[in-house]
């Protein structure tokens, strides 16, 4: 185990163990030291009362990306 494989290990840990990633259908597209890209399709269950993407969904997506990039 070395520092170079840390982003890959973190990506796999989050992908396999983070329940919110699975629940929201998030896809980790990229994870490198200091950067990450996470995507998801907005589904009906992600909509608020005005039928637009709920702010909590957007913050959850950004929280996962931030966690990947900073850890």
PDB file of N, CA, C, O and CB in Angstrom:
ATOM      1  N   UNK A   1       0.840  -1.166   0.000  1.00  0.00           N
ATOM      2  CA  UNK A   1       0.000   0.000   0.000  1.00  0.00           C
ATOM      3  C   UNK A   1       0.892   1.238   0.000  1.00  0.00           C
ATOM      4  O   UNK A   1       1.799   1.356   0.824  1.00  0.00           O
ATOM      5  CB  UNK A   1      -0.959  -0.007   1.212  1.00  0.00           C
ATOM      6  N   UNK A   2       0.632   2.151  -0.920  1.00  0.00           N
ATOM      7  CA  UNK A   2       1.397   3.395  -0.963  1.00  0.00           C
ATOM      8  C   UNK A   2       0.462   4.570  -1.202  1.00  0.00           C
ATOM      9  O   UNK A   2      -0.730   4.401  -1.457  1.00  0.00           O
ATOM     10  CB  UNK A   2       2.480   3.338  -2.060  1.00  0.00           C
ATOM     11  N   UNK A   3       1.027   5.750  -1.113  1.00  0.00           N
ATOM     12  CA  UNK A   3       0.233   6.974  -1.245  1.00  0.00           C
ATOM     13  C   UNK A   3      -0.427   7.088  -2.613  1.00  0.00           C
ATOM     14  O   UNK A   3      -1.515   7.652  -2.727  1.00  0.00           O
ATOM     15  CB  UNK A   3       1.107   8.190  -1.000  1.00  0.00           C
ATOM     16  N   UNK A   4       0.212   6.562  -3.645  1.00  0.00           N
ATOM     17  CA  UNK A   4      -0.314   6.681  -5.004  1.00  0.00           C
ATOM     18  C   UNK A   4      -1.636   5.955  -5.198  1.00  0.00           C
ATOM     19  O   UNK A   4      -2.429   6.344  -6.055  1.00  0.00           O
ATOM     20  CB  UNK A   4       0.690   6.153  -5.985  1.00  0.00           C
ATOM     21  N   UNK A   5      -1.890   4.904  -4.418  1.00  0.00           N
ATOM     22  CA  UNK A   5      -3.138   4.159  -4.607  1.00  0.00           C
ATOM     23  C   UNK A   5      -4.241   4.611  -3.649  1.00  0.00           C
ATOM     24  O   UNK A   5      -5.325   4.028  -3.639  1.00  0.00           O
ATOM     25  CB  UNK A   5      -2.884   2.673  -4.426  1.00  0.00           C
ATOM     26  N   UNK A   6      -3.977   5.644  -2.842  1.00  0.00           N
ATOM     27  CA  UNK A   6      -4.978   6.121  -1.886  1.00  0.00           C
ATOM     28  C   UNK A   6      -6.275   6.561  -2.559  1.00  0.00           C
ATOM     29  O   UNK A   6      -7.337   6.142  -2.099  1.00  0.00           O
ATOM     30  CB  UNK A   6      -4.414   7.268  -1.083  1.00  0.00           C
ATOM     31  N   UNK A   7      -6.266   7.379  -3.619  1.00  0.00           N
ATOM     32  CA  UNK A   7      -7.538   7.764  -4.246  1.00  0.00           C
ATOM     33  C   UNK A   7      -8.344   6.562  -4.736  1.00  0.00           C
ATOM     34  O   UNK A   7      -9.570   6.556  -4.621  1.00  0.00           O
ATOM     35  CB  UNK A   7      -7.274   8.702  -5.409  1.00  0.00           C
ATOM     36  N   UNK A   8      -7.680   5.555  -5.275  1.00  0.00           N
ATOM     37  CA  UNK A   8      -8.386   4.364  -5.746  1.00  0.00           C
ATOM     38  C   UNK A   8      -9.012   3.606  -4.582  1.00  0.00           C
ATOM     39  O   UNK A   8     -10.142   3.130  -4.686  1.00  0.00           O
ATOM     40  CB  UNK A   8      -7.432   3.446  -6.520  1.00  0.00           C
ATOM     41  N   UNK A   9      -8.286   3.493  -3.479  1.00  0.00           N
ATOM     42  CA  UNK A   9      -8.820   2.793  -2.309  1.00  0.00           C
ATOM     43  C   UNK A   9     -10.017   3.537  -1.727  1.00  0.00           C
ATOM     44  O   UNK A   9     -11.004   2.917  -1.331  1.00  0.00           O
ATOM     45  CB  UNK A   9      -7.731   2.630  -1.239  1.00  0.00           C
ATOM     46  N   UNK A  10      -9.932   4.866  -1.675  1.00  0.00           N
ATOM     47  CA  UNK A  10     -11.054   5.663  -1.166  1.00  0.00           C
ATOM     48  C   UNK A  10     -12.250   5.547  -2.091  1.00  0.00           C
ATOM     49  O   UNK A  10     -13.382   5.398  -1.630  1.00  0.00           O
ATOM     50  CB  UNK A  10     -10.649   7.140  -1.008  1.00  0.00           C
ATOM     51  N   UNK A  11     -12.009   5.613  -3.395  1.00  0.00           N
ATOM     52  CA  UNK A  11     -13.093   5.471  -4.374  1.00  0.00           C
ATOM     53  C   UNK A  11     -13.809   4.140  -4.190  1.00  0.00           C
ATOM     54  O   UNK A  11     -15.039   4.101  -4.166  1.00  0.00           O
ATOM     55  CB  UNK A  11     -12.547   5.587  -5.811  1.00  0.00           C
ATOM     56  N   UNK A  12     -13.067   3.061  -4.062  1.00  0.00           N
ATOM     57  CA  UNK A  12     -13.673   1.735  -3.896  1.00  0.00           C
ATOM     58  C   UNK A  12     -14.426   1.627  -2.575  1.00  0.00           C
ATOM     59  O   UNK A  12     -15.498   1.025  -2.525  1.00  0.00           O
ATOM     60  CB  UNK A  12     -12.600   0.646  -3.973  1.00  0.00           C
ATOM     61  N   UNK A  13     -13.881   2.201  -1.506  1.00  0.00           N
ATOM     62  CA  UNK A  13     -14.550   2.171  -0.210  1.00  0.00           C
ATOM     63  C   UNK A  13     -15.892   2.891  -0.284  1.00  0.00           C
ATOM     64  O   UNK A  13     -16.911   2.362   0.159  1.00  0.00           O
ATOM     65  CB  UNK A  13     -13.662   2.806   0.871  1.00  0.00           C
ATOM     66  N   UNK A  14     -15.890   4.091  -0.842  1.00  0.00           N
ATOM     67  CA  UNK A  14     -17.133   4.862  -0.946  1.00  0.00           C
ATOM     68  C   UNK A  14     -18.115   4.161  -1.880  1.00  0.00           C
ATOM     69  O   UNK A  14     -19.299   4.045  -1.564  1.00  0.00           O
ATOM     70  CB  UNK A  14     -16.847   6.297  -1.449  1.00  0.00           C
ATOM     71  N   UNK A  15     -17.633   3.699  -3.015  1.00  0.00           N
ATOM     72  CA  UNK A  15     -18.493   3.021  -3.996  1.00  0.00           C
ATOM     73  C   UNK A  15     -19.164   1.789  -3.384  1.00  0.00           C
ATOM     74  O   UNK A  15     -20.340   1.536  -3.648  1.00  0.00           O
ATOM     75  CB  UNK A  15     -17.673   2.612  -5.236  1.00  0.00           C
ATOM     76  N   UNK A  16     -18.445   1.034  -2.583  1.00  0.00           N
ATOM     77  CA  UNK A  16     -18.959  -0.222  -2.055  1.00  0.00           C
ATOM     78  C   UNK A  16     -19.653  -0.109  -0.703  1.00  0.00           C
ATOM     79  O   UNK A  16     -20.422  -1.000  -0.341  1.00  0.00           O
ATOM     80  CB  UNK A  16     -17.853  -1.187  -1.945  1.00  0.00           C
ATOM     81  N   UNK A  17     -19.403   0.965   0.060  1.00  0.00           N
ATOM     82  CA  UNK A  17     -19.918   1.017   1.425  1.00  0.00           C
ATOM     83  C   UNK A  17     -20.808   2.208   1.733  1.00  0.00           C
ATOM     84  O   UNK A  17     -21.542   2.173   2.720  1.00  0.00           O
ATOM     85  CB  UNK A  17     -18.792   1.018   2.365  1.00  0.00           C
ATOM     86  N   UNK A  18     -20.770   3.261   0.926  1.00  0.00           N
ATOM     87  CA  UNK A  18     -21.569   4.448   1.221  1.00  0.00           C
ATOM     88  C   UNK A  18     -23.004   4.217   0.766  1.00  0.00           C
ATOM     89  O   UNK A  18     -23.284   4.156  -0.431  1.00  0.00           O
ATOM     90  CB  UNK A  18     -20.971   5.705   0.534  1.00  0.00           C
ATOM     91  N   UNK A  19     -23.885   4.094   1.706  1.00  0.00           N
ATOM     92  CA  UNK A  19     -25.279   3.743   1.409  1.00  0.00           C
ATOM     93  C   UNK A  19     -26.006   4.836   0.615  1.00  0.00           C
ATOM     94  O   UNK A  19     -26.873   4.535  -0.205  1.00  0.00           O
ATOM     95  CB  UNK A  19     -26.030   3.471   2.707  1.00  0.00           C
ATOM     96  N   UNK A  20     -25.655   6.097   0.857  1.00  0.00           N
ATOM     97  CA  UNK A  20     -26.310   7.183   0.137  1.00  0.00           C
ATOM     98  C   UNK A  20     -25.941   7.176  -1.339  1.00  0.00           C
ATOM     99  O   UNK A  20     -26.780   7.471  -2.190  1.00  0.00           O
ATOM    100  CB  UNK A  20     -25.943   8.522   0.758  1.00  0.00           C
ATOM    101  N   UNK A  21     -24.697   6.843  -1.646  1.00  0.00           N
ATOM    102  CA  UNK A  21     -24.259   6.737  -3.044  1.00  0.00           C
ATOM    103  C   UNK A  21     -25.139   5.729  -3.771  1.00  0.00           C
ATOM    104  O   UNK A  21     -25.581   5.975  -4.893  1.00  0.00           O
ATOM    105  CB  UNK A  21     -22.758   6.318  -3.132  1.00  0.00           C
ATOM    106  N   UNK A  22     -25.386   4.612  -3.136  1.00  0.00           N
ATOM    107  CA  UNK A  22     -26.229   3.571  -3.727  1.00  0.00           C
ATOM    108  C   UNK A  22     -27.692   4.019  -3.794  1.00  0.00           C
ATOM    109  O   UNK A  22     -28.348   3.848  -4.821  1.00  0.00           O
ATOM    110  CB  UNK A  22     -26.111   2.268  -2.918  1.00  0.00           C
ATOM    111  N   UNK A  23     -28.194   4.585  -2.715  1.00  0.00           N
ATOM    112  CA  UNK A  23     -29.592   5.017  -2.654  1.00  0.00           C
ATOM    113  C   UNK A  23     -29.918   6.066  -3.716  1.00  0.00           C
ATOM    114  O   UNK A  23     -30.983   6.019  -4.331  1.00  0.00           O
ATOM    115  CB  UNK A  23     -29.906   5.572  -1.272  1.00  0.00           C
ATOM    116  N   UNK A  24     -29.013   7.002  -3.928  1.00  0.00           N
ATOM    117  CA  UNK A  24     -29.244   8.077  -4.891  1.00  0.00           C
ATOM    118  C   UNK A  24     -28.821   7.705  -6.304  1.00  0.00           C
ATOM    119  O   UNK A  24     -29.089   8.453  -7.244  1.00  0.00           O
ATOM    120  CB  UNK A  24     -28.510   9.318  -4.460  1.00  0.00           C
ATOM    121  N   UNK A  25     -28.169   6.570  -6.468  1.00  0.00           N
ATOM    122  CA  UNK A  25     -27.725   6.152  -7.792  1.00  0.00           C
ATOM    123  C   UNK A  25     -26.554   6.962  -8.311  1.00  0.00           C
ATOM    124  O   UNK A  25     -26.436   7.191  -9.515  1.00  0.00           O
ATOM    125  CB  UNK A  25     -28.857   6.247  -8.758  1.00  0.00           C
ATOM    126  N   UNK A  26     -25.680   7.399  -7.403  1.00  0.00           N
ATOM    127  CA  UNK A  26     -24.526   8.206  -7.802  1.00  0.00           C
ATOM    128  C   UNK A  26     -23.467   7.335  -8.472  1.00  0.00           C
ATOM    129  O   UNK A  26     -23.321   6.151  -8.169  1.00  0.00           O
ATOM    130  CB  UNK A  26     -23.924   8.931  -6.583  1.00  0.00           C
ATOM    131  N   UNK A  27     -22.741   7.952  -9.383  1.00  0.00           N
ATOM    132  CA  UNK A  27     -21.642   7.279 -10.071  1.00  0.00           C
ATOM    133  C   UNK A  27     -20.371   8.094  -9.867  1.00  0.00           C
ATOM    134  O   UNK A  27     -20.318   9.277 -10.202  1.00  0.00           O
ATOM    135  CB  UNK A  27     -21.952   7.096 -11.592  1.00  0.00           C
ATOM    136  N   UNK A  28     -19.351   7.450  -9.314  1.00  0.00           N
ATOM    137  CA  UNK A  28     -18.069   8.112  -9.133  1.00  0.00           C
ATOM    138  C   UNK A  28     -17.341   8.028 -10.466  1.00  0.00           C
ATOM    139  O   UNK A  28     -16.941   6.948 -10.901  1.00  0.00           O
ATOM    140  CB  UNK A  28     -17.230   7.462  -7.966  1.00  0.00           C
ATOM    141  N   UNK A  29     -17.174   9.168 -11.102  1.00  0.00           N
ATOM    142  CA  UNK A  29     -16.571   9.198 -12.432  1.00  0.00           C
ATOM    143  C   UNK A  29     -15.060   9.334 -12.372  1.00  0.00           C
ATOM    144  O   UNK A  29     -14.344   8.750 -13.185  1.00  0.00           O
ATOM    145  CB  UNK A  29     -17.153  10.334 -13.242  1.00  0.00           C
ATOM    146  N   UNK A  30     -14.572  10.113 -11.398  1.00  0.00           N
ATOM    147  CA  UNK A  30     -13.130  10.337 -11.286  1.00  0.00           C
ATOM    148  C   UNK A  30     -12.782  10.580  -9.828  1.00  0.00           C
ATOM    149  O   UNK A  30     -13.543  11.214  -9.097  1.00  0.00           O
ATOM    150  CB  UNK A  30     -12.672  11.534 -12.171  1.00  0.00           C
ATOM    151  N   UNK A  31     -11.646  10.081  -9.416  1.00  0.00           N
ATOM    152  CA  UNK A  31     -11.164  10.323  -8.065  1.00  0.00           C
ATOM    153  C   UNK A  31      -9.645  10.315  -8.098  1.00  0.00           C
ATOM    154  O   UNK A  31      -9.015   9.267  -8.236  1.00  0.00           O
ATOM    155  CB  UNK A  31     -11.712   9.260  -7.065  1.00  0.00           C
ATOM    156  N   UNK A  32      -9.073  11.496  -7.969  1.00  0.00           N
ATOM    157  CA  UNK A  32      -7.625  11.638  -7.914  1.00  0.00           C
ATOM    158  C   UNK A  32      -7.299  12.466  -6.679  1.00  0.00           C
ATOM    159  O   UNK A  32      -8.198  12.994  -6.024  1.00  0.00           O
ATOM    160  CB  UNK A  32      -7.055  12.302  -9.222  1.00  0.00           C
ATOM    161  N   UNK A  33      -6.033  12.576  -6.366  1.00  0.00           N
ATOM    162  CA  UNK A  33      -5.653  13.350  -5.192  1.00  0.00           C
ATOM    163  C   UNK A  33      -6.076  14.807  -5.368  1.00  0.00           C
ATOM    164  O   UNK A  33      -5.569  15.515  -6.239  1.00  0.00           O
ATOM    165  CB  UNK A  33      -4.132  13.252  -4.942  1.00  0.00           C
ATOM    166  N   UNK A  34      -7.009  15.239  -4.530  1.00  0.00           N
ATOM    167  CA  UNK A  34      -7.468  16.621  -4.563  1.00  0.00           C
ATOM    168  C   UNK A  34      -8.590  16.932  -5.534  1.00  0.00           C
ATOM    169  O   UNK A  34      -9.003  18.087  -5.640  1.00  0.00           O
ATOM    170  CB  UNK A  34      -6.346  17.475  -4.879  1.00  0.00           C
ATOM    171  N   UNK A  35      -9.096  15.932  -6.247  1.00  0.00           N
ATOM    172  CA  UNK A  35     -10.178  16.181  -7.208  1.00  0.00           C
ATOM    173  C   UNK A  35     -11.082  14.958  -7.325  1.00  0.00           C
ATOM    174  O   UNK A  35     -10.634  13.820  -7.186  1.00  0.00           O
ATOM    175  CB  UNK A  35      -9.601  16.550  -8.593  1.00  0.00           C
ATOM    176  N   UNK A  36     -12.348  15.212  -7.581  1.00  0.00           N
ATOM    177  CA  UNK A  36     -13.292  14.114  -7.783  1.00  0.00           C
ATOM    178  C   UNK A  36     -14.458  14.608  -8.622  1.00  0.00           C
ATOM    179  O   UNK A  36     -14.797  15.791  -8.609  1.00  0.00           O
ATOM    180  CB  UNK A  36     -13.793  13.547  -6.425  1.00  0.00           C
ATOM    181  N   UNK A  37     -15.060  13.688  -9.348  1.00  0.00           N
ATOM    182  CA  UNK A  37     -16.233  13.978 -10.153  1.00  0.00           C
ATOM    183  C   UNK A  37     -17.265  12.888  -9.882  1.00  0.00           C
ATOM    184  O   UNK A  37     -16.982  11.698 -10.018  1.00  0.00           O
ATOM    185  CB  UNK A  37     -15.876  14.064 -11.676  1.00  0.00           C
ATOM    186  N   UNK A  38     -18.460  13.313  -9.500  1.00  0.00           N
ATOM    187  CA  UNK A  38     -19.541  12.382  -9.187  1.00  0.00           C
ATOM    188  C   UNK A  38     -20.772  12.830  -9.956  1.00  0.00           C
ATOM    189  O   UNK A  38     -21.077  14.022  -9.998  1.00  0.00           O
ATOM    190  CB  UNK A  38     -19.824  12.319  -7.644  1.00  0.00           C
ATOM    191  N   UNK A  39     -21.475  11.896 -10.559  1.00  0.00           N
ATOM    192  CA  UNK A  39     -22.674  12.227 -11.312  1.00  0.00           C
ATOM    193  C   UNK A  39     -23.856  11.373 -10.895  1.00  0.00           C
ATOM    194  O   UNK A  39     -23.696  10.348 -10.233  1.00  0.00           O
ATOM    195  CB  UNK A  39     -22.423  12.067 -12.791  1.00  0.00           C
ATOM    196  N   UNK A  40     -25.033  11.805 -11.287  1.00  0.00           N
ATOM    197  CA  UNK A  40     -26.240  11.012 -11.048  1.00  0.00           C
ATOM    198  C   UNK A  40     -27.361  11.556 -11.921  1.00  0.00           C
ATOM    199  O   UNK A  40     -27.362  12.725 -12.308  1.00  0.00           O
ATOM    200  CB  UNK A  40     -26.648  11.037  -9.539  1.00  0.00           C
ATOM    201  N   UNK A  41     -28.295  10.698 -12.216  1.00  0.00           N
ATOM    202  CA  UNK A  41     -29.506  11.115 -12.908  1.00  0.00           C
ATOM    203  C   UNK A  41     -30.534  11.504 -11.859  1.00  0.00           C
ATOM    204  O   UNK A  41     -30.730  10.786 -10.878  1.00  0.00           O
ATOM    205  CB  UNK A  41     -30.050   9.987 -13.844  1.00  0.00           C
ATOM    206  N   UNK A  42     -31.189  12.639 -12.063  1.00  0.00           N
ATOM    207  CA  UNK A  42     -32.236  13.075 -11.149  1.00  0.00           C
ATOM    208  C   UNK A  42     -33.497  12.276 -11.475  1.00  0.00           C
ATOM    209  O   UNK A  42     -34.000  12.290 -12.598  1.00  0.00           O
ATOM    210  CB  UNK A  42     -32.492  14.624 -11.261  1.00  0.00           C
ATOM    211  N   UNK A  43     -33.981  11.587 -10.458  1.00  0.00           N
ATOM    212  CA  UNK A  43     -35.192  10.768 -10.604  1.00  0.00           C
ATOM    213  C   UNK A  43     -36.358  11.470  -9.910  1.00  0.00           C
ATOM    214  O   UNK A  43     -36.169  12.464  -9.208  1.00  0.00           O
ATOM    215  CB  UNK A  43     -34.979   9.335 -10.010  1.00  0.00           C
ATOM    216  N   UNK A  44     -37.529  10.957 -10.111  1.00  0.00           N
ATOM    217  CA  UNK A  44     -38.711  11.553  -9.498  1.00  0.00           C
ATOM    218  C   UNK A  44     -38.574  11.626  -7.982  1.00  0.00           C
ATOM    219  O   UNK A  44     -39.051  12.576  -7.362  1.00  0.00           O
ATOM    220  CB  UNK A  44     -39.957  10.760  -9.872  1.00  0.00           C
ATOM    221  N   UNK A  45     -37.933  10.641  -7.387  1.00  0.00           N
ATOM    222  CA  UNK A  45     -37.772  10.634  -5.937  1.00  0.00           C
ATOM    223  C   UNK A  45     -36.817  11.714  -5.435  1.00  0.00           C
ATOM    224  O   UNK A  45     -36.736  11.943  -4.229  1.00  0.00           O
ATOM    225  CB  UNK A  45     -37.283   9.286  -5.491  1.00  0.00           C
ATOM    226  N   UNK A  46     -36.097  12.379  -6.331  1.00  0.00           N
ATOM    227  CA  UNK A  46     -35.169  13.452  -5.963  1.00  0.00           C
ATOM    228  C   UNK A  46     -35.810  14.841  -6.087  1.00  0.00           C
ATOM    229  O   UNK A  46     -35.155  15.849  -5.821  1.00  0.00           O
ATOM    230  CB  UNK A  46     -33.919  13.381  -6.840  1.00  0.00           C
ATOM    231  N   UNK A  47     -37.063  14.897  -6.481  1.00  0.00           N
ATOM    232  CA  UNK A  47     -37.716  16.184  -6.726  1.00  0.00           C
ATOM    233  C   UNK A  47     -38.373  16.738  -5.471  1.00  0.00           C
ATOM    234  O   UNK A  47     -38.826  15.991  -4.604  1.00  0.00           O
ATOM    235  CB  UNK A  47     -38.751  16.043  -7.826  1.00  0.00           C
ATOM    236  N   UNK A  48     -38.416  18.067  -5.394  1.00  0.00           N
ATOM    237  CA  UNK A  48     -39.099  18.716  -4.279  1.00  0.00           C
ATOM    238  C   UNK A  48     -40.553  19.004  -4.658  1.00  0.00           C
ATOM    239  O   UNK A  48     -41.030  18.542  -5.695  1.00  0.00           O
ATOM    240  CB  UNK A  48     -38.370  20.025  -3.875  1.00  0.00           C
ATOM    241  N   UNK A  49     -41.247  19.761  -3.825  1.00  0.00           N
ATOM    242  CA  UNK A  49     -42.669  20.046  -4.058  1.00  0.00           C
ATOM    243  C   UNK A  49     -42.903  20.842  -5.328  1.00  0.00           C
ATOM    244  O   UNK A  49     -43.999  20.795  -5.888  1.00  0.00           O
ATOM    245  CB  UNK A  49     -43.248  20.798  -2.882  1.00  0.00           C
ATOM    246  N   UNK A  50     -41.898  21.574  -5.796  1.00  0.00           N
ATOM    247  CA  UNK A  50     -42.023  22.356  -7.032  1.00  0.00           C
ATOM    248  C   UNK A  50     -41.595  21.546  -8.259  1.00  0.00           C
ATOM    249  O   UNK A  50     -41.478  22.090  -9.357  1.00  0.00           O
ATOM    250  CB  UNK A  50     -41.183  23.636  -6.935  1.00  0.00           C
ATOM    251  N   UNK A  51     -41.363  20.252  -8.067  1.00  0.00           N
ATOM    252  CA  UNK A  51     -40.944  19.343  -9.142  1.00  0.00           C
ATOM    253  C   UNK A  51     -39.602  19.710  -9.766  1.00  0.00           C
ATOM    254  O   UNK A  51     -39.384  19.499 -10.959  1.00  0.00           O
ATOM    255  CB  UNK A  51     -41.992  19.315 -10.216  1.00  0.00           C
ATOM    256  N   UNK A  52     -38.704  20.261  -8.947  1.00  0.00           N
ATOM    257  CA  UNK A  52     -37.320  20.471  -9.381  1.00  0.00           C
ATOM    258  C   UNK A  52     -36.406  19.738  -8.397  1.00  0.00           C
ATOM    259  O   UNK A  52     -36.816  19.382  -7.293  1.00  0.00           O
ATOM    260  CB  UNK A  52     -36.963  22.010  -9.456  1.00  0.00           C
ATOM    261  N   UNK A  53     -35.193  19.528  -8.809  1.00  0.00           N
ATOM    262  CA  UNK A  53     -34.264  18.768  -7.978  1.00  0.00           C
ATOM    263  C   UNK A  53     -34.133  19.408  -6.593  1.00  0.00           C
ATOM    264  O   UNK A  53     -33.861  20.602  -6.470  1.00  0.00           O
ATOM    265  CB  UNK A  53     -32.884  18.675  -8.659  1.00  0.00           C
ATOM    266  N   UNK A  54     -34.328  18.607  -5.579  1.00  0.00           N
ATOM    267  CA  UNK A  54     -34.271  19.064  -4.198  1.00  0.00           C
ATOM    268  C   UNK A  54     -32.854  19.526  -3.859  1.00  0.00           C
ATOM    269  O   UNK A  54     -31.875  18.889  -4.247  1.00  0.00           O
ATOM    270  CB  UNK A  54     -34.722  17.944  -3.234  1.00  0.00           C
ATOM    271  N   UNK A  55     -32.756  20.634  -3.136  1.00  0.00           N
ATOM    272  CA  UNK A  55     -31.458  21.151  -2.729  1.00  0.00           C
ATOM    273  C   UNK A  55     -30.650  20.136  -1.932  1.00  0.00           C
ATOM    274  O   UNK A  55     -29.424  20.100  -2.033  1.00  0.00           O
ATOM    275  CB  UNK A  55     -31.639  22.404  -1.918  1.00  0.00           C
ATOM    276  N   UNK A  56     -31.326  19.316  -1.146  1.00  0.00           N
ATOM    277  CA  UNK A  56     -30.636  18.282  -0.369  1.00  0.00           C
ATOM    278  C   UNK A  56     -29.967  17.252  -1.267  1.00  0.00           C
ATOM    279  O   UNK A  56     -28.913  16.714  -0.927  1.00  0.00           O
ATOM    280  CB  UNK A  56     -31.612  17.588   0.568  1.00  0.00           C
ATOM    281  N   UNK A  57     -30.578  16.982  -2.405  1.00  0.00           N
ATOM    282  CA  UNK A  57     -29.989  16.058  -3.372  1.00  0.00           C
ATOM    283  C   UNK A  57     -28.707  16.648  -3.941  1.00  0.00           C
ATOM    284  O   UNK A  57     -27.697  15.955  -4.063  1.00  0.00           O
ATOM    285  CB  UNK A  57     -30.985  15.740  -4.506  1.00  0.00           C
ATOM    286  N   UNK A  58     -28.751  17.920  -4.286  1.00  0.00           N
ATOM    287  CA  UNK A  58     -27.576  18.589  -4.845  1.00  0.00           C
ATOM    288  C   UNK A  58     -26.457  18.641  -3.816  1.00  0.00           C
ATOM    289  O   UNK A  58     -25.298  18.389  -4.145  1.00  0.00           O
ATOM    290  CB  UNK A  58     -27.932  20.010  -5.319  1.00  0.00           C
ATOM    291  N   UNK A  59     -26.796  18.967  -2.576  1.00  0.00           N
ATOM    292  CA  UNK A  59     -25.783  19.025  -1.527  1.00  0.00           C
ATOM    293  C   UNK A  59     -25.218  17.641  -1.220  1.00  0.00           C
ATOM    294  O   UNK A  59     -24.028  17.513  -0.932  1.00  0.00           O
ATOM    295  CB  UNK A  59     -26.369  19.641  -0.260  1.00  0.00           C
ATOM    296  N   UNK A  60     -26.053  16.605  -1.278  1.00  0.00           N
ATOM    297  CA  UNK A  60     -25.559  15.246  -1.056  1.00  0.00           C
ATOM    298  C   UNK A  60     -24.552  14.854  -2.128  1.00  0.00           C
ATOM    299  O   UNK A  60     -23.524  14.245  -1.831  1.00  0.00           O
ATOM    300  CB  UNK A  60     -26.723  14.247  -1.035  1.00  0.00           C
ATOM    301  N   UNK A  61     -24.850  15.202  -3.367  1.00  0.00           N
ATOM    302  CA  UNK A  61     -23.940  14.910  -4.471  1.00  0.00           C
ATOM    303  C   UNK A  61     -22.613  15.642  -4.278  1.00  0.00           C
ATOM    304  O   UNK A  61     -21.545  15.054  -4.445  1.00  0.00           O
ATOM    305  CB  UNK A  61     -24.579  15.304  -5.818  1.00  0.00           C
ATOM    306  N   UNK A  62     -22.685  16.915  -3.928  1.00  0.00           N
ATOM    307  CA  UNK A  62     -21.455  17.678  -3.730  1.00  0.00           C
ATOM    308  C   UNK A  62     -20.697  17.204  -2.494  1.00  0.00           C
ATOM    309  O   UNK A  62     -19.467  17.252  -2.471  1.00  0.00           O
ATOM    310  CB  UNK A  62     -21.771  19.167  -3.609  1.00  0.00           C
ATOM    311  N   UNK A  63     -21.410  16.749  -1.471  1.00  0.00           N
ATOM    312  CA  UNK A  63     -20.763  16.238  -0.261  1.00  0.00           C
ATOM    313  C   UNK A  63     -19.938  14.993  -0.566  1.00  0.00           C
ATOM    314  O   UNK A  63     -18.826  14.843  -0.062  1.00  0.00           O
ATOM    315  CB  UNK A  63     -21.811  15.925   0.816  1.00  0.00           C
ATOM    316  N   UNK A  64     -20.477  14.106  -1.384  1.00  0.00           N
ATOM    317  CA  UNK A  64     -19.744  12.893  -1.755  1.00  0.00           C
ATOM    318  C   UNK A  64     -18.498  13.256  -2.569  1.00  0.00           C
ATOM    319  O   UNK A  64     -17.420  12.710  -2.334  1.00  0.00           O
ATOM    320  CB  UNK A  64     -20.655  11.928  -2.563  1.00  0.00           C
ATOM    321  N   UNK A  65     -18.647  14.171  -3.515  1.00  0.00           N
ATOM    322  CA  UNK A  65     -17.493  14.596  -4.312  1.00  0.00           C
ATOM    323  C   UNK A  65     -16.432  15.240  -3.427  1.00  0.00           C
ATOM    324  O   UNK A  65     -15.242  14.972  -3.592  1.00  0.00           O
ATOM    325  CB  UNK A  65     -17.930  15.577  -5.414  1.00  0.00           C
ATOM    326  N   UNK A  66     -16.847  16.079  -2.499  1.00  0.00           N
ATOM    327  CA  UNK A  66     -15.908  16.730  -1.591  1.00  0.00           C
ATOM    328  C   UNK A  66     -15.192  15.695  -0.714  1.00  0.00           C
ATOM    329  O   UNK A  66     -13.980  15.778  -0.516  1.00  0.00           O
ATOM    330  CB  UNK A  66     -16.642  17.762  -0.711  1.00  0.00           C
ATOM    331  N   UNK A  67     -15.940  14.731  -0.195  1.00  0.00           N
ATOM    332  CA  UNK A  67     -15.341  13.696   0.644  1.00  0.00           C
ATOM    333  C   UNK A  67     -14.279  12.909  -0.141  1.00  0.00           C
ATOM    334  O   UNK A  67     -13.198  12.628   0.377  1.00  0.00           O
ATOM    335  CB  UNK A  67     -16.433  12.739   1.179  1.00  0.00           C
ATOM    336  N   UNK A  68     -14.591  12.566  -1.369  1.00  0.00           N
ATOM    337  CA  UNK A  68     -13.629  11.833  -2.192  1.00  0.00           C
ATOM    338  C   UNK A  68     -12.365  12.656  -2.462  1.00  0.00           C
ATOM    339  O   UNK A  68     -11.249  12.143  -2.374  1.00  0.00           O
ATOM    340  CB  UNK A  68     -14.276  11.427  -3.515  1.00  0.00           C
ATOM    341  N   UNK A  69     -12.554  13.917  -2.786  1.00  0.00           N
ATOM    342  CA  UNK A  69     -11.422  14.776  -3.129  1.00  0.00           C
ATOM    343  C   UNK A  69     -10.556  15.108  -1.913  1.00  0.00           C
ATOM    344  O   UNK A  69      -9.335  15.213  -2.027  1.00  0.00           O
ATOM    345  CB  UNK A  69     -11.923  16.062  -3.767  1.00  0.00           C
ATOM    346  N   UNK A  70     -11.183  15.269  -0.762  1.00  0.00           N
ATOM    347  CA  UNK A  70     -10.422  15.708   0.408  1.00  0.00           C
ATOM    348  C   UNK A  70      -9.817  14.574   1.226  1.00  0.00           C
ATOM    349  O   UNK A  70      -8.889  14.799   2.004  1.00  0.00           O
ATOM    350  CB  UNK A  70     -11.300  16.521   1.287  1.00  0.00           C
ATOM    351  N   UNK A  71     -10.322  13.384   1.062  1.00  0.00           N
ATOM    352  CA  UNK A  71      -9.770  12.267   1.835  1.00  0.00           C
ATOM    353  C   UNK A  71      -8.672  11.547   1.106  1.00  0.00           C
ATOM    354  O   UNK A  71      -8.111  10.585   1.630  1.00  0.00           O
ATOM    355  CB  UNK A  71     -10.850  11.293   2.185  1.00  0.00           C
TER     356      UNK A  71
END
